[in-house]
């Protein structure tokens, strides 16, 4: 089982694969290809999210920060519950692969 | 915070960095450089372990399987509690970076 080979086609829409589900824990692999959140859309999640970029490039922004985080492979963040954030940009030229781990 | 740049020097011993600790969840980045478990050593862990190889190469073996898993970047496994396993080999030429997530 590999997260980087034979990626699903994300041209039309982001591709989400659930890897593991346990009480209080959910691990997903997300593949993006140029997608971003609509203007003024913000995630407001009840769970914390540990996110690790595995491939590609993305910009992640928080309401409480002025500048977006440019994420490259190996970059990670732990997003506290209800800390509002959005994806400003993902690379349209190459797939961006995220490991997202939702936890309590 | 990046898991792949400016890696700690693992020539003498494996380098473990704890990224996150929550009740029932612990996330670590482990850097190996040629280390392996001693002959006949087996891990027998009370926790489950989701392990993802981020860089390098390693061989992971289970008592209940005849052949070791050759792990490459992007390969992942979820190891059940008390499923005995060992690291047979890690690449001595280039750092092997593991994301290890211990969960209940």
N, CA and C atoms of all chains as a GROMACS GRO file, in nm:
protein
  624
    1UNK      N    1   0.086  -0.119   0.000
    1UNK     CA    2   0.000   0.000   0.000
    1UNK      C    3   0.090   0.123   0.000
    2UNK      N    4   0.082   0.198  -0.106
    2UNK     CA    5   0.170   0.314  -0.121
    2UNK      C    6   0.088   0.440  -0.148
    3UNK      N    7   0.128   0.548  -0.083
    3UNK     CA    8   0.052   0.673  -0.092
    3UNK      C    9   0.096   0.762  -0.207
    4UNK      N   10   0.207   0.726  -0.274
    4UNK     CA   11   0.265   0.815  -0.374
    4UNK      C   12   0.264   0.760  -0.517
    5UNK      N   13   0.245   0.628  -0.531
    5UNK     CA   14   0.244   0.568  -0.665
    5UNK      C   15   0.100   0.554  -0.714
    6UNK      N   16   0.085   0.552  -0.846
    6UNK     CA   17  -0.046   0.530  -0.909
    6UNK      C   18  -0.155   0.613  -0.841
    7UNK      N   19  -0.133   0.743  -0.841
    7UNK     CA   20  -0.228   0.833  -0.776
    7UNK      C   21  -0.359   0.838  -0.852
    8UNK      N   22  -0.471   0.852  -0.780
    8UNK     CA   23  -0.598   0.869  -0.850
    8UNK      C   24  -0.600   1.004  -0.924
    9UNK      N   25  -0.682   1.009  -1.028
    9UNK     CA   26  -0.690   1.129  -1.112
    9UNK      C   27  -0.771   1.237  -1.038
   10UNK      N   28  -0.702   1.345  -1.002
   10UNK     CA   29  -0.768   1.451  -0.924
   10UNK      C   30  -0.799   1.574  -1.008
   11UNK      N   31  -0.797   1.557  -1.142
   11UNK     CA   32  -0.821   1.677  -1.225
   11UNK      C   33  -0.960   1.735  -1.203
   12UNK      N   34  -1.060   1.649  -1.192
   12UNK     CA   35  -1.197   1.700  -1.180
   12UNK      C   36  -1.230   1.736  -1.035
   13UNK      N   37  -1.178   1.657  -0.941
   13UNK     CA   38  -1.211   1.684  -0.801
   13UNK      C   39  -1.107   1.618  -0.711
   14UNK      N   40  -1.090   1.671  -0.591
   14UNK     CA   41  -0.996   1.611  -0.497
   14UNK      C   42  -1.035   1.467  -0.468
   15UNK      N   43  -0.934   1.383  -0.448
   15UNK     CA   44  -0.956   1.241  -0.423
   15UNK      C   45  -0.917   1.208  -0.279
   16UNK      N   46  -1.013   1.156  -0.205
   16UNK     CA   47  -0.990   1.126  -0.063
   16UNK      C   48  -0.997   0.976  -0.042
   17UNK      N   49  -0.894   0.918   0.019
   17UNK     CA   50  -0.895   0.777   0.057
   17UNK      C   51  -0.877   0.765   0.207
   18UNK      N   52  -0.966   0.694   0.268
   18UNK     CA   53  -0.955   0.672   0.412
   18UNK      C   54  -0.863   0.553   0.437
   19UNK      N   55  -0.759   0.573   0.514
   19UNK     CA   56  -0.661   0.468   0.541
   19UNK      C   57  -0.692   0.392   0.668
   20UNK      N   58  -0.745   0.462   0.767
   20UNK     CA   59  -0.762   0.402   0.899
   20UNK      C   60  -0.870   0.479   0.974
   21UNK      N   61  -0.958   0.406   1.042
   21UNK     CA   62  -1.058   0.470   1.126
   21UNK      C   63  -1.062   0.397   1.259
   22UNK      N   64  -1.040   0.472   1.365
   22UNK     CA   65  -1.048   0.417   1.500
   22UNK      C   66  -1.124   0.520   1.585
   23UNK      N   67  -1.176   0.479   1.701
   23UNK     CA   68  -1.241   0.580   1.785
   23UNK      C   69  -1.146   0.697   1.812
   24UNK      N   70  -1.187   0.815   1.776
   24UNK     CA   71  -1.104   0.934   1.801
   24UNK      C   72  -0.991   0.955   1.704
   25UNK      N   73  -0.983   0.874   1.599
   25UNK     CA   74  -0.872   0.884   1.504
   25UNK      C   75  -0.919   0.845   1.364
   26UNK      N   76  -0.883   0.930   1.265
   26UNK     CA   77  -0.915   0.899   1.125
   26UNK      C   78  -0.798   0.946   1.041
   27UNK      N   79  -0.746   0.858   0.956
   27UNK     CA   80  -0.632   0.895   0.872
   27UNK      C   81  -0.674   0.887   0.727
   28UNK      N   82  -0.648   0.994   0.652
   28UNK     CA   83  -0.686   1.001   0.512
   28UNK      C   84  -0.567   1.042   0.426
   29UNK      N   85  -0.568   0.994   0.302
   29UNK     CA   86  -0.476   1.045   0.201
   29UNK      C   87  -0.561   1.127   0.104
   30UNK      N   88  -0.523   1.252   0.083
   30UNK     CA   89  -0.597   1.342  -0.006
   30UNK      C   90  -0.505   1.381  -0.121
   31UNK      N   91  -0.558   1.371  -0.244
   31UNK     CA   92  -0.481   1.413  -0.361
   31UNK      C   93  -0.552   1.532  -0.425
   32UNK      N   94  -0.479   1.642  -0.438
   32UNK     CA   95  -0.531   1.764  -0.499
   32UNK      C   96  -0.454   1.791  -0.627
   33UNK      N   97  -0.520   1.862  -0.720
   33UNK     CA   98  -0.449   1.902  -0.843
   33UNK      C   99  -0.507   2.037  -0.886
   34UNK      N  100  -0.460   2.141  -0.818
   34UNK     CA  101  -0.503   2.276  -0.850
   34UNK      C  102  -0.625   2.324  -0.772
   35UNK      N  103  -0.687   2.232  -0.694
   35UNK     CA  104  -0.806   2.276  -0.619
   35UNK      C  105  -0.768   2.372  -0.505
   36UNK      N  106  -0.861   2.459  -0.472
   36UNK     CA  107  -0.848   2.546  -0.355
   36UNK      C  108  -0.988   2.568  -0.302
   37UNK      N  109  -0.999   2.619  -0.181
   37UNK     CA  110  -1.131   2.648  -0.128
   37UNK      C  111  -1.186   2.775  -0.195
   38UNK      N  112  -1.318   2.784  -0.205
   38UNK     CA  113  -1.377   2.905  -0.263
   38UNK      C  114  -1.341   3.028  -0.179
   39UNK      N  115  -1.345   3.146  -0.240
   39UNK     CA  116  -1.317   3.269  -0.164
   39UNK      C  117  -1.407   3.276  -0.041
   40UNK      N  118  -1.349   3.315   0.070
   40UNK     CA  119  -1.422   3.333   0.197
   40UNK      C  120  -1.473   3.203   0.260
   41UNK      N  121  -1.432   3.089   0.204
   41UNK     CA  122  -1.464   2.963   0.271
   41UNK      C  123  -1.357   2.934   0.376
   42UNK      N  124  -1.401   2.894   0.497
   42UNK     CA  125  -1.307   2.857   0.603
   42UNK      C  126  -1.354   2.726   0.666
   43UNK      N  127  -1.260   2.634   0.685
   43UNK     CA  128  -1.289   2.514   0.764
   43UNK      C  129  -1.299   2.552   0.911
   44UNK      N  130  -1.397   2.494   0.979
   44UNK     CA  131  -1.411   2.514   1.124
   44UNK      C  132  -1.446   2.376   1.180
   45UNK      N  133  -1.344   2.301   1.221
   45UNK     CA  134  -1.358   2.159   1.252
   45UNK      C  135  -1.362   2.132   1.402
   46UNK      N  136  -1.447   2.040   1.439
   46UNK     CA  137  -1.455   2.000   1.580
   46UNK      C  138  -1.331   1.920   1.622
   47UNK      N  139  -1.269   1.851   1.525
   47UNK     CA  140  -1.151   1.769   1.556
   47UNK      C  141  -1.023   1.847   1.528
   48UNK      N  142  -0.916   1.807   1.596
   48UNK     CA  143  -0.784   1.855   1.560
   48UNK      C  144  -0.739   1.781   1.435
   49UNK      N  145  -0.649   1.843   1.358
   49UNK     CA  146  -0.601   1.781   1.234
   49UNK      C  147  -0.449   1.796   1.224
   50UNK      N  148  -0.382   1.682   1.223
   50UNK     CA  149  -0.238   1.679   1.194
   50UNK      C  150  -0.226   1.660   1.044
   51UNK      N  151  -0.163   1.754   0.977
   51UNK     CA  152  -0.155   1.745   0.831
   51UNK      C  153  -0.008   1.747   0.788
   52UNK      N  154   0.026   1.658   0.698
   52UNK     CA  155   0.164   1.644   0.649
   52UNK      C  156   0.159   1.641   0.497
   53UNK      N  157   0.234   1.730   0.434
   53UNK     CA  158   0.240   1.728   0.288
   53UNK      C  159   0.341   1.624   0.242
   54UNK      N  160   0.298   1.532   0.156
   54UNK     CA  161   0.386   1.424   0.109
   54UNK      C  162   0.442   1.452  -0.030
   55UNK      N  163   0.371   1.530  -0.110
   55UNK     CA  164   0.419   1.562  -0.246
   55UNK      C  165   0.348   1.687  -0.292
   56UNK      N  166   0.406   1.756  -0.390
   56UNK     CA  167   0.344   1.874  -0.447
   56UNK      C  168   0.369   1.998  -0.365
   57UNK      N  169   0.274   2.091  -0.372
   57UNK     CA  170   0.287   2.219  -0.302
   57UNK      C  171   0.149   2.277  -0.279
   58UNK      N  172   0.133   2.346  -0.165
   58UNK     CA  173   0.003   2.403  -0.129
   58UNK      C  174   0.024   2.526  -0.042
   59UNK      N  175  -0.078   2.610  -0.040
   59UNK     CA  176  -0.079   2.722   0.055
   59UNK      C  177  -0.198   2.707   0.149
   60UNK      N  178  -0.167   2.706   0.276
   60UNK     CA  179  -0.267   2.690   0.382
   60UNK      C  180  -0.270   2.819   0.461
   61UNK      N  181  -0.392   2.872   0.485
   61UNK     CA  182  -0.400   3.000   0.554
   61UNK      C  183  -0.492   2.989   0.675
   62UNK      N  184  -0.459   3.062   0.779
   62UNK     CA  185  -0.540   3.069   0.901
   62UNK      C  186  -0.599   3.210   0.913
   63UNK      N  187  -0.717   3.217   0.973
   63UNK     CA  188  -0.777   3.350   0.994
   63UNK      C  189  -0.691   3.434   1.088
   64UNK      N  190  -0.619   3.369   1.177
   64UNK     CA  191  -0.543   3.443   1.278
   64UNK      C  192  -0.398   3.473   1.236
   65UNK      N  193  -0.367   3.453   1.109
   65UNK     CA  194  -0.233   3.487   1.058
   65UNK      C  195  -0.250   3.564   0.928
   66UNK      N  196  -0.157   3.654   0.902
   66UNK     CA  197  -0.171   3.738   0.783
   66UNK      C  198  -0.122   3.669   0.657
   67UNK      N  199  -0.023   3.580   0.673
   67UNK     CA  200   0.043   3.522   0.557
   67UNK      C  201   0.016   3.372   0.550
   68UNK      N  202  -0.011   3.323   0.431
   68UNK     CA  203  -0.034   3.180   0.413
   68UNK      C  204   0.095   3.102   0.433
   69UNK      N  205   0.081   2.978   0.477
   69UNK     CA  206   0.194   2.885   0.487
   69UNK      C  207   0.211   2.817   0.351
   70UNK      N  208   0.329   2.832   0.293
   70UNK     CA  209   0.360   2.755   0.172
   70UNK      C  210   0.413   2.620   0.217
   71UNK      N  211   0.341   2.516   0.184
   71UNK     CA  212   0.378   2.380   0.229
   71UNK      C  213   0.448   2.305   0.118
   72UNK      N  214   0.558   2.243   0.154
   72UNK     CA  215   0.637   2.158   0.064
   72UNK      C  216   0.646   2.018   0.125
   73UNK      N  217   0.687   1.918   0.048
   73UNK     CA  218   0.693   1.783   0.105
   73UNK      C  219   0.774   1.777   0.235
   74UNK      N  220   0.715   1.712   0.334
   74UNK     CA  221   0.776   1.702   0.466
   74UNK      C  222   0.725   1.806   0.565
   75UNK      N  223   0.661   1.912   0.515
   75UNK     CA  224   0.605   2.014   0.606
   75UNK      C  225   0.481   1.959   0.675
   76UNK      N  226   0.469   1.987   0.804
   76UNK     CA  227   0.351   1.942   0.877
   76UNK      C  228   0.305   2.050   0.973
   77UNK      N  229   0.178   2.039   1.010
   77UNK     CA  230   0.114   2.131   1.104
   77UNK      C  231   0.013   2.051   1.184
   78UNK      N  232  -0.008   2.092   1.308
   78UNK     CA  233  -0.122   2.037   1.382
   78UNK      C  234  -0.220   2.151   1.404
   79UNK      N  235  -0.338   2.136   1.349
   79UNK     CA  236  -0.439   2.242   1.351
   79UNK      C  237  -0.536   2.216   1.465
   80UNK      N  238  -0.543   2.308   1.557
   80UNK     CA  239  -0.629   2.291   1.676
   80UNK      C  240  -0.776   2.290   1.634
   81UNK      N  241  -0.862   2.222   1.713
   81UNK     CA  242  -1.006   2.225   1.683
   81UNK      C  243  -1.055   2.370   1.673
   82UNK      N  244  -1.139   2.395   1.576
   82UNK     CA  245  -1.203   2.525   1.556
   82UNK      C  246  -1.106   2.638   1.520
   83UNK      N  247  -0.981   2.604   1.492
   83UNK     CA  248  -0.893   2.708   1.437
   83UNK      C  249  -0.924   2.717   1.288
   84UNK      N  250  -0.980   2.829   1.248
   84UNK     CA  251  -1.032   2.840   1.112
   84UNK      C  252  -0.917   2.851   1.012
   85UNK      N  253  -0.930   2.774   0.905
   85UNK     CA  254  -0.822   2.767   0.806
   85UNK      C  255  -0.882   2.736   0.668
   86UNK      N  256  -0.804   2.758   0.566
   86UNK     CA  257  -0.847   2.730   0.430
   86UNK      C  258  -0.726   2.697   0.343
   87UNK      N  259  -0.752   2.628   0.233
   87UNK     CA  260  -0.649   2.602   0.134
   87UNK      C  261  -0.662   2.711   0.028
   88UNK      N  262  -0.561   2.797   0.020
   88UNK     CA  263  -0.561   2.908  -0.077
   88UNK      C  264  -0.526   2.860  -0.217
   89UNK      N  265  -0.440   2.756  -0.221
   89UNK     CA  266  -0.383   2.719  -0.351
   89UNK      C  267  -0.323   2.580  -0.341
   90UNK      N  268  -0.337   2.501  -0.448
   90UNK     CA  269  -0.253   2.382  -0.466
   90UNK      C  270  -0.199   2.386  -0.608
   91UNK      N  271  -0.086   2.325  -0.627
   91UNK     CA  272  -0.019   2.324  -0.756
   91UNK      C  273  -0.108   2.257  -0.860
   92UNK      N  274  -0.126   2.324  -0.975
   92UNK     CA  275  -0.208   2.267  -1.082
   92UNK      C  276  -0.125   2.180  -1.176
   93UNK      N  277   0.007   2.185  -1.162
   93UNK     CA  278   0.095   2.117  -1.257
   93UNK      C  279   0.132   1.977  -1.212
   94UNK      N  280   0.125   1.952  -1.082
   94UNK     CA  281   0.167   1.823  -1.028
   94UNK      C  282   0.078   1.791  -0.907
   95UNK      N  283   0.047   1.662  -0.885
   95UNK     CA  284  -0.043   1.630  -0.774
   95UNK      C  285   0.017   1.668  -0.638
   96UNK      N  286  -0.069   1.718  -0.554
   96UNK     CA  287  -0.033   1.744  -0.414
   96UNK      C  288  -0.096   1.634  -0.330
   97UNK      N  289  -0.012   1.568  -0.250
   97UNK     CA  290  -0.058   1.456  -0.168
   97UNK      C  291  -0.047   1.496  -0.022
   98UNK      N  292  -0.160   1.488   0.047
   98UNK     CA  293  -0.167   1.522   0.189
   98UNK      C  294  -0.192   1.396   0.270
   99UNK      N  295  -0.128   1.384   0.385
   99UNK     CA  296  -0.171   1.290   0.487
   99UNK      C  297  -0.244   1.373   0.592
  100UNK      N  298  -0.370   1.340   0.614
  100UNK     CA  299  -0.450   1.416   0.711
  100UNK      C  300  -0.495   1.320   0.820
  101UNK      N  301  -0.468   1.358   0.943
  101UNK     CA  302  -0.496   1.273   1.056
  101UNK      C  303  -0.585   1.353   1.151
  102UNK      N  304  -0.709   1.314   1.158
  102UNK     CA  305  -0.804   1.385   1.243
  102UNK      C  306  -0.807   1.316   1.379
  103UNK      N  307  -0.791   1.394   1.483
  103UNK     CA  308  -0.784   1.333   1.617
  103UNK      C  309  -0.856   1.423   1.717
  104UNK      N  310  -0.886   1.364   1.831
  104UNK     CA  311  -0.955   1.440   1.937
  104UNK      C  312  -0.853   1.514   2.021
  105UNK      N  313   0.813   2.364   1.009
  105UNK     CA  314   0.849   2.234   1.064
  105UNK      C  315   0.847   2.133   0.950
  106UNK      N  316   0.962   2.081   0.920
  106UNK     CA  317   0.973   1.989   0.807
  106UNK      C  318   1.041   1.860   0.851
  107UNK      N  319   0.988   1.749   0.804
  107UNK     CA  320   1.039   1.617   0.847
  107UNK      C  321   1.151   1.565   0.758
  108UNK      N  322   1.180   1.635   0.647
  108UNK     CA  323   1.276   1.581   0.550
  108UNK      C  324   1.402   1.666   0.532
  109UNK      N  325   1.398   1.791   0.577
  109UNK     CA  326   1.515   1.878   0.563
  109UNK      C  327   1.597   1.877   0.691
  110UNK      N  328   1.726   1.906   0.675
  110UNK     CA  329   1.816   1.919   0.791
  110UNK      C  330   1.794   1.805   0.890
  111UNK      N  331   1.810   1.685   0.840
  111UNK     CA  332   1.788   1.567   0.924
  111UNK      C  333   1.897   1.556   1.031
  112UNK      N  334   1.861   1.508   1.149
  112UNK     CA  335   1.963   1.484   1.251
  112UNK      C  336   2.057   1.372   1.207
  113UNK      N  337   2.176   1.375   1.259
  113UNK     CA  338   2.280   1.278   1.223
  113UNK      C  339   2.251   1.145   1.292
  114UNK      N  340   2.217   1.044   1.212
  114UNK     CA  341   2.177   0.914   1.269
  114UNK      C  342   2.287   0.809   1.253
  115UNK      N  343   2.410   0.854   1.224
  115UNK     CA  344   2.515   0.755   1.201
  115UNK      C  345   2.541   0.669   1.325
  116UNK      N  346   2.541   0.733   1.442
  116UNK     CA  347   2.573   0.658   1.564
  116UNK      C  348   2.452   0.584   1.619
  117UNK      N  349   2.335   0.647   1.608
  117UNK     CA  350   2.214   0.586   1.665
  117UNK      C  351   2.090   0.647   1.599
  118UNK      N  352   1.982   0.573   1.600
  118UNK     CA  353   1.857   0.625   1.545
  118UNK      C  354   1.815   0.751   1.620
  119UNK      N  355   1.756   0.845   1.546
  119UNK     CA  356   1.714   0.972   1.604
  119UNK      C  357   1.561   0.976   1.606
  120UNK      N  358   1.506   0.996   1.724
  120UNK     CA  359   1.360   0.997   1.741
  120UNK      C  360   1.316   1.136   1.787
  121UNK      N  361   1.222   1.195   1.714
  121UNK     CA  362   1.162   1.322   1.755
  121UNK      C  363   1.013   1.302   1.773
  122UNK      N  364   0.965   1.342   1.888
  122UNK     CA  365   0.822   1.332   1.914
  122UNK      C  366   0.753   1.456   1.859
  123UNK      N  367   0.656   1.436   1.772
  123UNK     CA  368   0.588   1.550   1.709
  123UNK      C  369   0.462   1.589   1.784
  124UNK      N  370   0.394   1.490   1.839
  124UNK     CA  371   0.264   1.516   1.899
  124UNK      C  372   0.235   1.408   2.002
  125UNK      N  373   0.180   1.448   2.115
  125UNK     CA  374   0.136   1.350   2.216
  125UNK      C  375  -0.002   1.391   2.264
  126UNK      N  376  -0.095   1.300   2.250
  126UNK     CA  377  -0.231   1.321   2.300
  126UNK      C  378  -0.273   1.192   2.368
  127UNK      N  379  -0.378   1.194   2.450
  127UNK     CA  380  -0.424   1.068   2.510
  127UNK      C  381  -0.454   0.965   2.400
  128UNK      N  382  -0.386   0.853   2.404
  128UNK     CA  383  -0.411   0.747   2.307
  128UNK      C  384  -0.345   0.767   2.172
  129UNK      N  385  -0.261   0.871   2.158
  129UNK     CA  386  -0.198   0.902   2.029
  129UNK      C  387  -0.060   0.962   2.051
  130UNK      N  388   0.037   0.909   1.977
  130UNK     CA  389   0.174   0.963   1.983
  130UNK      C  390   0.230   0.956   1.843
  131UNK      N  391   0.283   1.069   1.794
  131UNK     CA  392   0.339   1.073   1.659
  131UNK      C  393   0.488   1.105   1.670
  132UNK      N  394   0.569   1.022   1.603
  132UNK     CA  395   0.714   1.040   1.607
  132UNK      C  396   0.771   1.041   1.466
  133UNK      N  397   0.880   1.113   1.450
  133UNK     CA  398   0.962   1.104   1.328
  133UNK      C  399   1.090   1.031   1.371
  134UNK      N  400   1.122   0.924   1.301
  134UNK     CA  401   1.240   0.845   1.333
  134UNK      C  402   1.333   0.848   1.211
  135UNK      N  403   1.459   0.875   1.236
  135UNK     CA  404   1.559   0.874   1.128
  135UNK      C  405   1.658   0.762   1.156
  136UNK      N  406   1.672   0.672   1.058
  136UNK     CA  407   1.765   0.559   1.068
  136UNK      C  408   1.872   0.574   0.960
  137UNK      N  409   1.987   0.517   0.985
  137UNK     CA  410   2.093   0.517   0.884
  137UNK      C  411   2.172   0.387   0.902
  138UNK      N  412   2.112   0.280   0.848
  138UNK     CA  413   2.179   0.151   0.853
  138UNK      C  414   2.144   0.066   0.973
  139UNK      N  415   2.072   0.124   1.070
  139UNK     CA  416   2.038   0.045   1.189
  139UNK      C  417   1.936  -0.064   1.157
  140UNK      N  418   1.944  -0.170   1.235
  140UNK     CA  419   1.845  -0.277   1.228
  140UNK      C  420   1.834  -0.336   1.369
  141UNK      N  421   1.731  -0.412   1.393
  141UNK     CA  422   1.720  -0.476   1.524
  141UNK      C  423   1.820  -0.591   1.533
  142UNK      N  424   1.866  -0.620   1.654
  142UNK     CA  425   1.958  -0.734   1.670
  142UNK      C  426   1.889  -0.864   1.628
  143UNK      N  427   1.969  -0.963   1.592
  143UNK     CA  428   1.911  -1.093   1.555
  143UNK      C  429   1.819  -1.144   1.667
  144UNK      N  430   1.704  -1.197   1.627
  144UNK     CA  431   1.606  -1.254   1.721
  144UNK      C  432   1.538  -1.152   1.812
  145UNK      N  433   1.560  -1.023   1.788
  145UNK     CA  434   1.483  -0.922   1.861
  145UNK      C  435   1.350  -0.900   1.789
  146UNK      N  436   1.240  -0.897   1.865
  146UNK     CA  437   1.108  -0.868   1.807
  146UNK      C  438   1.038  -0.764   1.895
  147UNK      N  439   0.980  -0.663   1.829
  147UNK     CA  440   0.892  -0.571   1.902
  147UNK      C  441   0.762  -0.643   1.936
  148UNK      N  442   0.712  -0.618   2.056
  148UNK     CA  443   0.582  -0.670   2.098
  148UNK      C  444   0.514  -0.556   2.174
  149UNK      N  445   0.437  -0.477   2.103
  149UNK     CA  446   0.388  -0.349   2.154
  149UNK      C  447   0.242  -0.356   2.197
  150UNK      N  448   0.212  -0.292   2.306
  150UNK     CA  449   0.073  -0.286   2.353
  150UNK      C  450  -0.012  -0.196   2.264
  151UNK      N  451   0.051  -0.100   2.197
  151UNK     CA  452  -0.022  -0.007   2.112
  151UNK      C  453  -0.017  -0.053   1.966
  152UNK      N  454  -0.116  -0.012   1.889
  152UNK     CA  455  -0.108  -0.027   1.744
  152UNK      C  456  -0.014   0.080   1.690
  153UNK      N  457   0.047   0.052   1.575
  153UNK     CA  458   0.140   0.147   1.515
  153UNK      C  459   0.112   0.160   1.365
  154UNK      N  460   0.075   0.281   1.326
  154UNK     CA  461   0.065   0.316   1.184
  154UNK      C  462   0.201   0.370   1.144
  155UNK      N  463   0.265   0.306   1.048
  155UNK     CA  464   0.400   0.348   1.011
  155UNK      C  465   0.403   0.380   0.861
  156UNK      N  466   0.464   0.493   0.828
  156UNK     CA  467   0.472   0.541   0.689
  156UNK      C  468   0.616   0.576   0.659
  157UNK      N  469   0.672   0.518   0.556
  157UNK     CA  470   0.809   0.552   0.518
  157UNK      C  471   0.807   0.680   0.433
  158UNK      N  472   0.884   0.779   0.477
  158UNK     CA  473   0.888   0.909   0.407
  158UNK      C  474   1.010   0.922   0.316
  159UNK      N  475   1.117   0.853   0.348
  159UNK     CA  476   1.240   0.861   0.267
  159UNK      C  477   1.324   0.738   0.296
  160UNK      N  478   1.414   0.704   0.204
  160UNK     CA  479   1.506   0.593   0.225
  160UNK      C  480   1.444   0.459   0.191
  161UNK      N  481   1.490   0.356   0.260
  161UNK     CA  482   1.441   0.220   0.234
  161UNK      C  483   1.466   0.135   0.358
  162UNK      N  484   1.373   0.042   0.383
  162UNK     CA  485   1.383  -0.043   0.502
  162UNK      C  486   1.316  -0.176   0.475
  163UNK      N  487   1.355  -0.276   0.553
  163UNK     CA  488   1.285  -0.405   0.550
  163UNK      C  489   1.225  -0.431   0.687
  164UNK      N  490   1.095  -0.455   0.686
  164UNK     CA  491   1.019  -0.479   0.808
  164UNK      C  492   0.966  -0.621   0.801
  165UNK      N  493   0.984  -0.695   0.909
  165UNK     CA  494   0.943  -0.836   0.905
  165UNK      C  495   0.851  -0.869   1.021
  166UNK      N  496   0.756  -0.958   0.996
  166UNK     CA  497   0.663  -1.005   1.098
  166UNK      C  498   0.691  -1.152   1.126
  167UNK      N  499   0.665  -1.193   1.249
  167UNK     CA  500   0.683  -1.336   1.281
  167UNK      C  501   0.585  -1.423   1.202
  168UNK      N  502   0.470  -1.365   1.168
  168UNK     CA  503   0.366  -1.446   1.101
  168UNK      C  504   0.374  -1.440   0.948
  169UNK      N  505   0.483  -1.389   0.896
  169UNK     CA  506   0.502  -1.388   0.751
  169UNK      C  507   0.645  -1.436   0.719
  170UNK      N  508   0.660  -1.500   0.604
  170UNK     CA  509   0.792  -1.557   0.572
  170UNK      C  510   0.887  -1.454   0.514
  171UNK      N  511   0.830  -1.356   0.442
  171UNK     CA  512   0.914  -1.262   0.367
  171UNK      C  513   0.902  -1.122   0.426
  172UNK      N  514   1.014  -1.053   0.435
  172UNK     CA  515   1.013  -0.916   0.485
  172UNK      C  516   0.946  -0.822   0.384
  173UNK      N  517   0.886  -0.716   0.435
  173UNK     CA  518   0.832  -0.610   0.350
  173UNK      C  519   0.944  -0.512   0.318
  174UNK      N  520   0.972  -0.492   0.191
  174UNK     CA  521   1.065  -0.387   0.152
  174UNK      C  522   0.985  -0.257   0.141
  175UNK      N  523   1.017  -0.162   0.225
  175UNK     CA  524   0.941  -0.037   0.230
  175UNK      C  525   1.015   0.072   0.156
  176UNK      N  526   0.942   0.144   0.072
  176UNK     CA  527   0.991   0.258  -0.004
  176UNK      C  528   0.907   0.380   0.032
  177UNK      N  529   0.953   0.500  -0.002
  177UNK     CA  530   0.874   0.619   0.035
  177UNK      C  531   0.730   0.610  -0.012
  178UNK      N  532   0.640   0.638   0.079
  178UNK     CA  533   0.496   0.630   0.052
  178UNK      C  534   0.434   0.500   0.100
  179UNK      N  535   0.516   0.398   0.128
  179UNK     CA  536   0.462   0.271   0.178
  179UNK      C  537   0.418   0.287   0.323
  180UNK      N  538   0.306   0.228   0.357
  180UNK     CA  539   0.258   0.235   0.495
  180UNK      C  540   0.197   0.102   0.536
  181UNK      N  541   0.193   0.082   0.666
  181UNK     CA  542   0.136  -0.037   0.729
  181UNK      C  543   0.072   0.004   0.860
  182UNK      N  544  -0.032  -0.066   0.899
  182UNK     CA  545  -0.082  -0.049   1.035
  182UNK      C  546  -0.058  -0.180   1.108
  183UNK      N  547   0.024  -0.174   1.212
  183UNK     CA  548   0.067  -0.294   1.285
  183UNK      C  549  -0.022  -0.311   1.408
  184UNK      N  550  -0.092  -0.421   1.415
  184UNK     CA  551  -0.184  -0.445   1.526
  184UNK      C  552  -0.106  -0.461   1.657
  185UNK      N  553  -0.170  -0.429   1.770
  185UNK     CA  554  -0.104  -0.449   1.900
  185UNK      C  555  -0.057  -0.594   1.913
  186UNK      N  556   0.062  -0.611   1.966
  186UNK     CA  557   0.121  -0.742   1.993
  186UNK      C  558   0.149  -0.826   1.867
  187UNK      N  559   0.136  -0.766   1.750
  187UNK     CA  560   0.182  -0.838   1.632
  187UNK      C  561   0.335  -0.818   1.626
  188UNK      N  562   0.406  -0.927   1.645
  188UNK     CA  563   0.552  -0.917   1.661
  188UNK      C  564   0.619  -0.886   1.528
  189UNK      N  565   0.709  -0.790   1.533
  189UNK     CA  566   0.775  -0.742   1.412
  189UNK      C  567   0.915  -0.692   1.445
  190UNK      N  568   0.995  -0.679   1.342
  190UNK     CA  569   1.131  -0.629   1.361
  190UNK      C  570   1.177  -0.557   1.234
  191UNK      N  571   1.276  -0.470   1.251
  191UNK     CA  572   1.339  -0.406   1.136
  191UNK      C  573   1.462  -0.489   1.101
  192UNK      N  574   1.457  -0.552   0.983
  192UNK     CA  575   1.568  -0.637   0.937
  192UNK      C  576   1.684  -0.554   0.883
  193UNK      N  577   1.650  -0.439   0.823
  193UNK     CA  578   1.751  -0.364   0.749
  193UNK      C  579   1.701  -0.223   0.724
  194UNK      N  580   1.793  -0.126   0.733
  194UNK     CA  581   1.768   0.008   0.676
  194UNK      C  582   1.889   0.044   0.593
  195UNK      N  583   1.866   0.126   0.494
  195UNK     CA  584   1.970   0.168   0.401
  195UNK      C  585   2.082   0.240   0.478
  196UNK      N  586   2.206   0.198   0.454
  196UNK     CA  587   2.319   0.262   0.521
  196UNK      C  588   2.372   0.380   0.440
  197UNK      N  589   2.325   0.395   0.316
  197UNK     CA  590   2.381   0.496   0.227
  197UNK      C  591   2.305   0.628   0.232
  198UNK      N  592   2.178   0.620   0.273
  198UNK     CA  593   2.095   0.740   0.273
  198UNK      C  594   1.998   0.730   0.391
  199UNK      N  595   1.962   0.843   0.456
  199UNK     CA  596   1.874   0.834   0.572
  199UNK      C  597   1.736   0.778   0.538
  200UNK      N  598   1.688   0.694   0.626
  200UNK     CA  599   1.551   0.645   0.618
  200UNK      C  600   1.468   0.722   0.721
  201UNK      N  601   1.358   0.782   0.673
  201UNK     CA  602   1.274   0.863   0.759
  201UNK      C  603   1.138   0.795   0.773
  202UNK      N  604   1.102   0.768   0.898
  202UNK     CA  605   0.975   0.703   0.929
  202UNK      C  606   0.882   0.802   0.998
  203UNK      N  607   0.754   0.797   0.964
  203UNK     CA  608   0.652   0.857   1.048
  203UNK      C  609   0.586   0.742   1.123
  204UNK      N  610   0.593   0.747   1.255
  204UNK     CA  611   0.535   0.639   1.336
  204UNK      C  612   0.426   0.700   1.424
  205UNK      N  613   0.310   0.638   1.417
  205UNK     CA  614   0.194   0.690   1.488
  205UNK      C  615   0.141   0.577   1.576
  206UNK      N  616   0.160   0.592   1.704
  206UNK     CA  617   0.116   0.489   1.797
  206UNK      C  618  -0.024   0.526   1.845
  207UNK      N  619  -0.114   0.428   1.835
  207UNK     CA  620  -0.252   0.458   1.872
  207UNK      C  621  -0.314   0.340   1.941
  208UNK      N  622  -0.426   0.365   2.009
  208UNK     CA  623  -0.495   0.258   2.080
  208UNK      C  624  -0.592   0.185   1.986
   0.00000   0.00000   0.00000
